[in-house]
Amino acid sequence: MDKDVDACMEKLNKMERGEEDERHMTALLLFCESADVRKVWLNMVSDGEVVVFLLLVFYWLRSNRHRLIRIHRSRDNDSSGYSCALDGTLVHAVVPVDQQTRYRGKGEYFQNVIGICDFDMIFTFVWAGWEGIAHDSRVLKEVAFNSTSRFPFPPPDKYYLCDAAYTNIRGFMAPYRNTRHWLADFRRGKPLTREERFNYAHAQLRNVIERAYGVLKARFPILKQMTPYPFTEQRDIVIACVEVHNFIRKHNIEDDLFTNFEEDTMVTPDVQGGGN
C-alpha cells in the first residue's frame, strides 16, 4: 500500500499544485480512502486521462464550493437480517461498430454495472464493464464466481435485498413474483395480501440502491452521455464516480443531492437496470 501511495503522490506532485490547493487536498484524502482510487490513478498514463479523473473528483467541489461543510449525522444501520441492497444499472457507453450489438439496449449502447450499497447509500461493491444486453442475473452469477472480483458474499445470517430479476436463493432475497413488487406499484393502493405486504416492505428497503444510483447519475452526467474514450477508461470512469460518491457520503459533507434523495423515499429514478 505504501508503494502505491508514494507512486500516487509522485504523480500528483508533478502536476505542480500547492499543498493548500483544494484539489490537491481532496486527491490526498481520496488516495487514503480507497485502494481502487489509487489503482485507477496509477493506471492512467497520459495527461488527458489524469484530467478526466480529476474532473470527476472536482466536479462537485467546483459547483458546491460554498457548501463544503462537515456535519454530524446519527444513523441506525442495524437492519436485522438485511446486509445491503444489490442491483444493476446501465451506464451509457461508446463502443466500436463491431461490438455494438452486445452493448445495445433501449435504442442506445450501454455497459452493465452491478452494485451493492448499504442503507446509508454508500456503495460497498461495484463491478463495471459488462455488455448492456446481459441479464442482471447472469452478470451477478459471472461476477460472484469470478475469482478476481472479490465479490463480498453476505454472512450466513444475512442476505442482500434484490429485485425480481434475480433468483431467490440463500444470501439473496428477491420479492414474491406474479404480484405487485415495485414500490411505484403500491401508489395505486395499499398492499392487500401477505405476499404484497412482504413485497411492500422489501421494496421500501431495497429502494435505497435505486436512490443511490439516482444520486450518482444526477451528480455525474457523463454516466448518461459517455465521452468516447477507450472502453477500459469508460469502465474506470464509473469506478471513479462511485469513489467520489462514497467519499462525499463517508465524510459527512452537506450535499443537496443526498438530502433530496434521502427525504423522498418513494423516488424511483430511471436507473435502467439491465435485462429487466
Residue frames as qw, qx, qy, qz and C-alpha x, y, z in Angstrom:
[[0.000, 0.886, 0.464, 0.000, 0.00, 0.00, 0.00],
 [0.321, -0.775, 0.077, 0.538, 2.78, 2.46, 0.90],
 [0.392, -0.110, 0.583, 0.703, 4.38, 2.00, -2.50],
 [0.172, 0.627, 0.663, 0.372, 1.07, 2.75, -4.20],
 [0.171, -0.922, -0.276, 0.214, 0.57, 5.87, -2.10],
 [0.401, -0.563, 0.302, 0.656, 4.11, 7.05, -2.84],
 [0.335, 0.172, 0.670, 0.640, 3.56, 6.49, -6.57],
 [0.041, 0.805, 0.567, 0.170, 0.26, 8.40, -6.44],
 [0.291, -0.858, -0.078, 0.416, 1.92, 11.27, -4.58],
 [0.424, -0.291, 0.463, 0.722, 4.74, 11.44, -7.09],
 [0.229, 0.451, 0.678, 0.534, 2.22, 11.65, -9.92],
 [0.120, -0.889, -0.440, 0.034, 0.19, 14.29, -8.10],
 [0.397, -0.710, 0.076, 0.577, 3.25, 16.43, -7.29],
 [0.419, 0.035, 0.539, 0.730, 4.20, 16.53, -10.96],
 [0.103, 0.749, 0.570, 0.321, 1.01, 18.50, -11.55],
 [0.324, 0.147, -0.171, 0.919, 2.61, 21.34, -9.52],
 [0.383, -0.714, -0.317, -0.494, -0.38, 22.24, -7.39],
 [0.004, -0.489, 0.558, -0.670, 0.35, 23.70, -3.97],
 [0.243, -0.150, -0.914, 0.289, -0.48, 21.81, -0.82],
 [0.189, 0.321, 0.463, -0.804, -3.11, 24.43, 0.05],
 [0.377, 0.093, -0.519, -0.762, -4.88, 23.88, -3.25],
 [0.712, -0.024, 0.378, -0.591, -8.33, 22.38, -2.57],
 [0.864, 0.338, -0.278, -0.250, -7.88, 19.93, -5.44],
 [0.385, 0.464, -0.746, 0.283, -4.55, 18.75, -4.03],
 [0.307, -0.245, 0.696, -0.601, -6.01, 18.15, -0.56],
 [0.824, 0.122, 0.155, -0.531, -9.04, 16.30, -1.93],
 [0.753, 0.407, -0.512, -0.076, -6.85, 14.00, -4.01],
 [0.119, 0.400, -0.800, 0.430, -4.82, 13.16, -0.89],
 [0.569, -0.087, 0.533, -0.620, -7.96, 12.22, 1.02],
 [0.870, 0.284, -0.105, -0.389, -9.13, 10.03, -1.85],
 [0.526, 0.456, -0.709, 0.109, -5.79, 8.20, -2.02],
 [0.109, -0.258, 0.798, -0.533, -6.05, 7.39, 1.67],
 [0.679, 0.044, 0.277, -0.679, -9.70, 6.41, 1.32],
 [0.906, 0.247, 0.250, -0.237, -9.52, 3.65, -1.27],
 [0.514, -0.299, 0.679, 0.431, -7.11, 1.28, -2.98],
 [0.542, 0.562, 0.593, 0.196, -9.39, 1.35, -6.03],
 [0.156, 0.980, 0.033, -0.121, -8.81, 5.08, -6.44],
 [0.333, -0.694, 0.541, 0.339, -5.06, 4.58, -6.24],
 [0.604, 0.078, 0.733, 0.303, -5.27, 1.81, -8.83],
 [0.441, 0.793, 0.411, 0.085, -7.32, 3.93, -11.25],
 [0.043, -0.960, 0.176, 0.214, -4.96, 6.88, -10.76],
 [0.424, -0.532, 0.646, 0.346, -1.81, 4.85, -11.39],
 [0.610, 0.279, 0.699, 0.246, -3.28, 3.14, -14.47],
 [0.353, 0.912, 0.202, -0.048, -3.79, 6.50, -16.14],
 [0.728, -0.132, 0.218, 0.636, -0.68, 7.20, -18.15],
 [0.317, 0.452, 0.294, 0.780, -1.48, 10.28, -20.22],
 [0.012, -0.062, -0.277, 0.959, -2.20, 13.82, -19.12],
 [0.459, -0.167, -0.383, -0.784, -5.62, 13.57, -20.74],
 [0.636, -0.295, -0.711, -0.057, -6.56, 10.55, -18.65],
 [0.348, -0.204, -0.550, 0.732, -5.44, 12.26, -15.47],
 [0.182, -0.040, -0.015, -0.982, -7.55, 15.30, -16.34],
 [0.569, -0.274, -0.590, -0.503, -10.60, 13.06, -16.84],
 [0.580, -0.329, -0.687, 0.287, -10.17, 11.61, -13.39],
 [0.214, -0.154, -0.343, 0.901, -9.59, 14.99, -11.78],
 [0.313, -0.187, -0.275, -0.890, -12.66, 16.44, -13.46],
 [0.624, -0.374, -0.650, -0.219, -14.72, 13.67, -11.90],
 [0.518, -0.292, -0.563, 0.574, -13.20, 14.27, -8.47],
 [0.155, -0.221, -0.190, 0.944, -13.56, 18.03, -8.57],
 [0.131, -0.435, -0.612, -0.647, -16.89, 18.30, -10.41],
 [0.440, -0.716, -0.542, -0.015, -18.82, 18.52, -7.16],
 [0.494, -0.449, -0.204, 0.716, -16.21, 20.70, -5.44],
 [0.179, 0.079, 0.274, 0.942, -16.34, 23.36, -8.14],
 [0.281, -0.476, -0.518, -0.653, -20.14, 23.55, -8.19],
 [0.624, -0.670, -0.382, -0.125, -20.59, 23.33, -4.40],
 [0.487, 0.314, -0.411, 0.704, -17.57, 25.20, -3.07],
 [0.236, -0.461, 0.235, -0.823, -19.70, 27.28, -0.68],
 [0.831, -0.331, -0.026, -0.447, -21.29, 24.16, 0.85],
 [0.669, 0.242, -0.652, 0.263, -18.15, 22.27, 1.88],
 [0.408, -0.538, 0.396, -0.623, -19.36, 21.92, 5.44],
 [0.394, 0.025, -0.910, 0.126, -18.77, 18.83, 7.53],
 [0.585, -0.372, 0.114, -0.712, -21.81, 17.95, 9.62],
 [0.137, -0.157, 0.941, -0.266, -22.51, 15.18, 12.11],
 [0.700, -0.070, -0.345, -0.622, -25.22, 12.67, 11.23],
 [0.380, -0.200, 0.837, -0.339, -26.52, 9.96, 13.52],
 [0.689, 0.170, -0.446, -0.545, -27.83, 6.94, 11.61],
 [0.676, -0.206, 0.663, -0.247, -29.02, 3.49, 12.63],
 [0.487, 0.440, -0.627, -0.419, -27.80, 0.99, 10.04],
 [0.191, -0.138, 0.952, -0.197, -28.70, -2.12, 12.06],
 [0.727, 0.124, -0.180, -0.651, -31.34, -3.71, 9.83],
 [0.599, -0.263, 0.738, -0.168, -31.76, -7.19, 11.29],
 [0.761, 0.243, 0.599, 0.057, -31.08, -9.83, 8.66],
 [0.563, 0.809, 0.132, 0.106, -30.57, -7.37, 5.85],
 [0.685, -0.257, 0.141, 0.667, -26.98, -6.79, 4.85],
 [0.028, -0.401, 0.258, 0.879, -27.25, -4.44, 1.87],
 [0.670, 0.584, 0.306, -0.341, -29.20, -3.92, -1.33],
 [0.410, -0.216, 0.686, 0.561, -27.97, -5.22, -4.69],
 [0.578, 0.698, 0.356, -0.229, -28.98, -4.15, -8.20],
 [0.567, 0.095, 0.439, 0.690, -27.71, -3.48, -11.69],
 [0.215, 0.840, 0.155, -0.474, -27.79, -0.29, -13.70],
 [0.706, 0.462, 0.316, 0.434, -26.92, 0.74, -17.25],
 [0.227, -0.737, 0.129, 0.624, -24.31, 3.39, -17.99],
 [0.608, 0.773, -0.004, -0.178, -24.06, 4.94, -21.43],
 [0.663, -0.337, 0.504, 0.438, -21.16, 3.56, -23.48],
 [0.481, 0.754, -0.279, -0.350, -19.40, 4.39, -26.74],
 [0.714, -0.213, 0.649, 0.155, -18.21, 1.19, -28.43],
 [0.009, -0.329, 0.689, 0.645, -16.81, 0.21, -31.85],
 [0.656, 0.181, -0.251, -0.688, -19.30, -0.75, -34.56],
 [0.598, 0.139, -0.779, -0.125, -18.33, -4.45, -34.45],
 [0.219, -0.083, -0.834, 0.499, -19.22, -4.60, -30.72],
 [0.309, -0.135, 0.077, -0.938, -22.39, -2.54, -30.72],
 [0.666, -0.221, -0.575, -0.420, -24.79, -5.49, -30.84],
 [0.599, -0.206, -0.690, 0.350, -23.56, -6.75, -27.45],
 [0.203, -0.187, -0.402, 0.873, -23.89, -3.34, -25.82],
 [0.233, -0.326, -0.402, -0.823, -27.23, -2.32, -27.34],
 [0.172, -0.438, -0.808, 0.355, -30.11, -1.51, -25.00],
 [0.061, 0.791, 0.474, -0.382, -33.18, 0.68, -25.25],
 [0.461, 0.863, 0.181, 0.102, -32.05, 2.24, -28.53],
 [0.073, 0.899, -0.416, 0.114, -28.55, 3.20, -27.36],
 [0.766, 0.216, -0.547, 0.260, -25.38, 1.48, -26.14],
 [0.529, -0.736, 0.211, -0.365, -24.62, 0.74, -22.51],
 [0.383, 0.264, -0.831, 0.307, -22.26, -1.02, -20.19],
 [0.719, -0.516, -0.385, -0.263, -23.94, -3.03, -17.46],
 [0.103, 0.476, -0.599, 0.636, -22.87, -2.25, -13.90],
 [0.690, -0.466, -0.550, -0.072, -23.68, -4.28, -10.80],
 [0.071, 0.509, -0.425, 0.745, -23.50, -2.65, -7.40],
 [0.561, -0.494, -0.643, 0.169, -24.14, -3.28, -3.72],
 [0.021, 0.537, -0.208, 0.817, -24.86, -0.44, -1.30],
 [0.228, -0.247, -0.787, 0.518, -25.58, -0.23, 2.40],
 [0.081, -0.770, -0.631, -0.038, -28.53, 1.56, 3.94],
 [0.217, -0.753, -0.042, 0.619, -26.57, 4.81, 4.03],
 [0.611, 0.784, 0.073, -0.080, -26.32, 4.88, 0.21],
 [0.139, -0.740, 0.625, 0.206, -22.61, 4.00, 0.34],
 [0.863, 0.348, -0.321, -0.178, -21.51, 1.52, -2.32],
 [0.650, -0.537, 0.537, -0.011, -19.67, -1.45, -0.85],
 [0.555, -0.071, 0.731, 0.390, -19.06, -3.21, -4.17],
 [0.535, 0.705, 0.003, -0.466, -19.21, -2.20, -7.86],
 [0.552, -0.097, 0.698, 0.447, -18.27, -4.17, -10.97],
 [0.411, 0.720, 0.004, -0.559, -18.46, -2.32, -14.28],
 [0.033, 0.511, -0.692, -0.509, -17.92, -3.15, -17.94],
 [0.448, 0.193, 0.873, 0.016, -20.45, -5.86, -18.78],
 [0.013, 0.199, 0.642, 0.740, -22.33, -5.83, -22.08],
 [0.355, -0.015, 0.160, -0.921, -25.58, -3.89, -21.99],
 [0.706, -0.043, -0.453, -0.542, -27.67, -6.81, -23.23],
 [0.380, 0.062, -0.877, 0.286, -26.53, -9.11, -20.39],
 [0.580, -0.615, -0.411, -0.341, -29.31, -10.00, -17.95],
 [0.300, -0.743, 0.377, -0.464, -28.82, -8.87, -14.36],
 [0.898, -0.329, 0.255, -0.144, -28.88, -12.43, -13.03],
 [0.894, 0.323, -0.058, 0.306, -26.20, -13.52, -15.49],
 [0.232, 0.751, -0.323, 0.526, -23.96, -10.61, -14.54],
 [0.577, -0.630, 0.358, -0.376, -24.34, -11.47, -10.85],
 [0.986, -0.081, 0.146, 0.018, -23.53, -15.12, -11.44],
 [0.754, 0.489, -0.131, 0.419, -20.43, -14.39, -13.52],
 [0.046, 0.757, -0.341, 0.556, -19.12, -11.69, -11.17],
 [0.717, -0.559, 0.254, -0.329, -19.86, -13.62, -7.96],
 [0.949, -0.132, 0.258, 0.127, -17.88, -16.64, -9.12],
 [0.580, 0.704, -0.197, 0.359, -15.07, -14.68, -10.76],
 [0.777, -0.352, -0.259, 0.454, -12.04, -15.21, -8.53],
 [0.416, 0.176, -0.022, 0.892, -10.66, -11.78, -9.43],
 [0.197, -0.670, -0.319, -0.641, -13.79, -9.85, -8.45],
 [0.188, 0.018, -0.684, 0.705, -13.53, -10.46, -4.68],
 [0.438, -0.465, -0.415, -0.647, -17.30, -10.47, -4.55],
 [0.107, -0.250, 0.666, -0.694, -18.41, -9.94, -0.93],
 [0.494, -0.338, -0.757, -0.262, -20.86, -12.74, -0.19],
 [0.455, -0.622, 0.128, -0.624, -23.09, -11.87, 2.80],
 [0.142, -0.308, 0.856, -0.391, -22.53, -13.66, 6.13],
 [0.157, -0.183, -0.963, -0.121, -24.60, -16.82, 6.72],
 [0.037, -0.577, -0.709, 0.403, -27.18, -14.93, 8.78],
 [0.137, 0.616, 0.012, -0.776, -27.52, -12.01, 6.35],
 [0.540, 0.401, 0.657, 0.341, -28.70, -11.51, 2.79],
 [0.069, -0.151, 0.253, 0.953, -28.80, -8.93, 0.03],
 [0.448, 0.598, 0.494, -0.445, -32.12, -7.42, -0.99],
 [0.117, -0.180, 0.636, 0.741, -32.53, -7.66, -4.77],
 [0.565, 0.278, 0.017, -0.777, -35.34, -7.25, -7.26],
 [0.861, 0.175, 0.392, -0.272, -37.29, -9.86, -9.21],
 [0.614, 0.667, -0.402, -0.125, -34.63, -10.06, -11.93],
 [0.104, 0.504, -0.826, 0.229, -32.55, -12.18, -9.53],
 [0.691, -0.171, -0.691, -0.126, -33.10, -15.70, -8.20],
 [0.552, -0.653, 0.209, -0.475, -34.28, -16.02, -4.62],
 [0.845, 0.058, -0.484, 0.221, -31.53, -18.16, -3.10],
 [0.679, -0.595, -0.221, 0.370, -29.54, -18.22, 0.13],
 [0.464, -0.317, 0.063, 0.825, -27.88, -14.87, 0.63],
 [0.042, -0.019, -0.374, -0.926, -30.06, -13.12, -1.97],
 [0.199, 0.477, 0.759, -0.395, -33.66, -12.21, -1.14],
 [0.066, -0.144, -0.506, -0.848, -35.94, -11.31, -4.04],
 [0.484, 0.057, 0.304, -0.819, -39.63, -10.35, -3.77],
 [0.558, 0.301, 0.763, -0.126, -42.58, -12.62, -4.50],
 [0.002, 0.097, -0.592, -0.800, -43.26, -12.71, -8.21],
 [0.156, -0.405, -0.795, -0.425, -46.60, -12.62, -10.04],
 [0.255, -0.830, -0.483, 0.117, -47.85, -9.90, -7.71],
 [0.107, 0.953, -0.061, 0.275, -47.03, -6.26, -7.07],
 [0.823, -0.316, -0.103, 0.460, -43.39, -5.82, -6.07],
 [0.396, 0.366, 0.010, 0.842, -42.20, -2.42, -7.34],
 [0.144, -0.355, -0.472, 0.794, -42.54, 0.48, -4.91],
 [0.219, 0.103, -0.230, -0.943, -44.40, 2.51, -7.53],
 [0.345, -0.258, -0.832, -0.349, -46.99, -0.27, -7.82],
 [0.303, -0.477, -0.733, 0.378, -48.25, 0.50, -4.31],
 [0.035, 0.120, 0.050, -0.991, -49.08, 4.09, -5.14],
 [0.423, -0.190, -0.553, -0.692, -52.32, 2.74, -6.59],
 [0.759, -0.463, -0.157, -0.431, -53.35, 1.22, -3.27],
 [0.437, -0.602, 0.616, -0.259, -52.22, -0.43, -0.07],
 [0.251, 0.241, -0.932, -0.104, -50.84, -3.99, -0.09],
 [0.751, -0.187, -0.084, -0.628, -53.66, -6.50, 0.31],
 [0.958, -0.061, -0.279, -0.041, -52.19, -9.98, 0.60],
 [0.748, -0.583, 0.196, 0.250, -49.43, -11.43, 2.75],
 [0.737, 0.169, 0.291, 0.586, -47.16, -11.55, -0.31],
 [0.225, 0.791, 0.177, 0.541, -47.90, -7.94, -1.17],
 [0.464, -0.882, 0.047, -0.069, -47.24, -6.80, 2.39],
 [0.790, -0.325, 0.271, 0.444, -43.87, -8.55, 2.27],
 [0.585, 0.429, 0.316, 0.611, -43.10, -7.06, -1.15],
 [0.028, -0.933, -0.135, -0.333, -44.01, -3.58, 0.02],
 [0.587, -0.773, 0.199, 0.134, -41.64, -3.75, 3.00],
 [0.788, -0.028, 0.366, 0.495, -38.98, -5.34, 0.76],
 [0.437, 0.672, 0.284, 0.527, -39.33, -2.58, -1.85],
 [0.226, -0.964, -0.013, -0.139, -39.10, 0.19, 0.75],
 [0.663, -0.603, 0.335, 0.290, -35.78, -1.19, 2.00],
 [0.721, 0.132, 0.456, 0.505, -34.38, -2.12, -1.40],
 [0.293, 0.909, 0.245, 0.167, -35.22, 1.32, -2.77],
 [0.407, -0.816, 0.202, 0.357, -32.02, 2.61, -1.15],
 [0.563, -0.158, 0.550, 0.597, -29.91, 1.35, -4.06],
 [0.346, 0.682, 0.514, 0.388, -32.19, 2.98, -6.61],
 [0.139, -0.985, -0.087, 0.046, -31.79, 6.24, -4.72],
 [0.560, -0.565, 0.375, 0.475, -28.00, 5.72, -4.57],
 [0.518, 0.232, 0.581, 0.583, -27.87, 5.21, -8.34],
 [0.135, 0.886, 0.401, 0.189, -30.11, 8.26, -8.71],
 [0.326, -0.892, 0.120, 0.288, -27.68, 10.43, -6.74],
 [0.609, -0.267, 0.515, 0.541, -24.73, 9.02, -8.69],
 [0.431, 0.438, 0.585, 0.529, -26.22, 9.74, -12.12],
 [0.004, -0.957, -0.283, -0.065, -27.57, 13.14, -11.12],
 [0.424, -0.791, 0.219, 0.384, -24.11, 14.17, -9.91],
 [0.320, -0.398, 0.657, 0.554, -22.19, 12.84, -12.92],
 [0.659, 0.564, 0.084, -0.491, -23.99, 13.47, -16.25],
 [0.213, 0.549, -0.751, -0.297, -21.11, 11.69, -18.01],
 [0.313, -0.018, 0.940, -0.136, -22.73, 8.41, -16.91],
 [0.554, 0.568, 0.506, -0.339, -25.73, 9.28, -19.08],
 [0.609, 0.792, -0.031, -0.011, -23.70, 10.57, -22.03],
 [0.780, -0.394, 0.269, 0.405, -20.26, 9.00, -22.05],
 [0.176, 0.839, -0.388, -0.338, -17.30, 10.60, -23.81],
 [0.932, 0.331, -0.135, -0.063, -15.69, 8.34, -26.47],
 [0.187, -0.692, 0.696, -0.055, -12.63, 7.22, -24.52],
 [0.419, 0.189, -0.883, -0.095, -11.34, 3.65, -24.90],
 [0.703, -0.426, -0.423, -0.381, -13.79, 1.28, -23.23],
 [0.675, -0.195, -0.541, 0.462, -11.44, 0.37, -20.38],
 [0.149, 0.082, -0.246, 0.954, -11.33, 4.06, -19.45],
 [0.490, -0.359, -0.282, -0.742, -15.11, 4.33, -19.66],
 [0.762, -0.345, -0.547, 0.021, -15.28, 1.47, -17.17],
 [0.517, -0.102, -0.426, 0.735, -12.77, 3.19, -14.88],
 [0.124, -0.320, -0.025, -0.939, -14.77, 6.43, -15.02],
 [0.674, -0.465, -0.413, -0.397, -17.72, 4.57, -13.49],
 [0.744, -0.279, -0.463, 0.394, -15.49, 3.32, -10.66],
 [0.304, 0.109, -0.207, 0.923, -14.06, 6.81, -10.08],
 [0.354, -0.443, -0.207, -0.797, -17.56, 8.32, -9.93],
 [0.764, -0.454, -0.445, -0.112, -18.60, 5.76, -7.32],
 [0.634, -0.127, -0.390, 0.655, -15.50, 6.51, -5.26],
 [0.038, 0.251, -0.075, 0.964, -16.27, 10.23, -5.25],
 [0.592, -0.463, -0.369, -0.547, -19.90, 9.44, -4.35],
 [0.786, -0.370, -0.455, 0.197, -18.70, 7.37, -1.37],
 [0.455, 0.083, -0.277, 0.842, -16.15, 9.99, -0.37],
 [0.213, -0.407, -0.061, -0.886, -18.79, 12.70, -0.09],
 [0.731, -0.452, -0.349, -0.373, -21.09, 10.45, 1.89],
 [0.792, -0.206, -0.443, 0.367, -18.48, 8.99, 4.25],
 [0.388, 0.049, -0.256, 0.884, -17.05, 12.38, 5.14],
 [0.090, -0.704, -0.621, 0.332, -20.49, 13.80, 6.01],
 [0.131, -0.096, 0.211, 0.964, -20.23, 16.67, 3.53],
 [0.382, 0.532, 0.470, -0.592, -23.51, 18.55, 3.32],
 [0.070, -0.087, 0.737, 0.666, -24.93, 17.81, -0.09],
 [0.537, 0.200, 0.083, -0.815, -28.27, 18.70, -1.69],
 [0.607, 0.170, -0.663, -0.404, -28.46, 15.55, -3.82],
 [0.320, -0.042, -0.903, 0.282, -28.12, 13.20, -0.88],
 [0.197, 0.160, 0.513, -0.820, -30.55, 15.32, 1.13],
 [0.573, 0.201, -0.188, -0.772, -33.17, 15.28, -1.62],
 [0.643, 0.102, -0.717, -0.249, -32.91, 11.55, -2.24],
 [0.165, -0.015, -0.845, 0.508, -32.92, 10.81, 1.50],
 [0.321, 0.166, 0.395, -0.844, -36.11, 12.75, 2.11],
 [0.717, 0.261, -0.162, -0.625, -38.05, 11.29, -0.83],
 [0.404, -0.251, 0.879, -0.036, -38.05, 7.56, -0.07],
 [0.710, 0.440, 0.503, -0.221, -40.63, 6.91, -2.78],
 [0.304, 0.747, -0.388, -0.446, -38.35, 8.11, -5.58],
 [0.834, 0.062, 0.524, 0.161, -37.72, 5.53, -8.27],
 [0.127, 0.742, -0.370, -0.544, -35.26, 7.11, -10.71],
 [0.877, 0.457, -0.080, -0.128, -34.69, 5.62, -14.14],
 [0.435, -0.654, 0.598, 0.157, -31.62, 3.65, -13.18],
 [0.687, 0.522, -0.394, -0.317, -32.02, 1.49, -16.29],
 [0.626, -0.355, 0.692, -0.059, -31.29, -1.91, -14.85],
 [0.265, 0.387, -0.755, -0.459, -30.03, -4.35, -17.44],
 [0.231, -0.007, -0.959, -0.161, -32.10, -7.24, -18.62],
 [0.244, 0.264, 0.685, -0.634, -35.31, -6.28, -16.84]]
